[in-house]
């Protein structure tokens, strides 16, 4: 009996403790650490950092995993004549000119470049032939010996009347298009796509 009274009265006390006059008060908190984390939240002020930001920026030069071939890839050549010359000397295309890459380069070229540079790369895209734009050089003419590094530099920063294409095409796409532009420098002959026909042959034998 004594035990029952003790249990009931303790229960009543606990229940009453929850009835605070302030309706906004959460009342009794059992183990407040479980409600309120001791760690800083992402956008909270953090007095441990000089700039008080809790959400930190990545270390300078950080590249996301798999990001080498995206727009996050660092580009160390400045937008100057010296940068252009240095890129021309040192930058090499990391992507091999396989038939599949050339086909993809052609596809990208037809999306991003053909309206100025023309299907044959002769500078006679429809913007030029329609009289809306002028001064596009021919790849197999004036630009016959242009190095791939200079091409990449021009895609990054643009050149005179050609704007930068850095935001339209990422690093992989730039180098892929350059492979195709190099075939246009040599007159546009594409090697036969042996990978596709090899795949076809292997399906035939099955
Ligand atoms: C709006 C028209 C336009 C578009 C679109 C355009 N270009 Fe150009 N491009 C030009 C003009 C104009 C020049 C000549 C720049 C100069 O030397 O004055 C040029 C020059 C170039 C050169 C020579 C750069 C050098 O170093 O001398 C390359 C290579 C080139 N373009 C590639 C491309 C590729 C690849 C694309 C598509 C991703 C592209 N262009 C899209 C107009 C364009």
Boltz pocket constraint, residues with backbone or C-beta under 6 A from the ligand:
constraints:
  - pocket:
      binder: B
      contacts: [[A, 108], [A, 109], [A, 112], [A, 113], [A, 114], [A, 115], [A, 116], [A, 117], [A, 133], [A, 134], [A, 135], [A, 136], [A, 137], [A, 143], [A, 146], [A, 150], [A, 151], [A, 154], [A, 155], [A, 159], [A, 160], [A, 161], [A, 162], [A, 163], [A, 165], [A, 169], [A, 177], [A, 178], [A, 181]]
      max_distance: 6.0
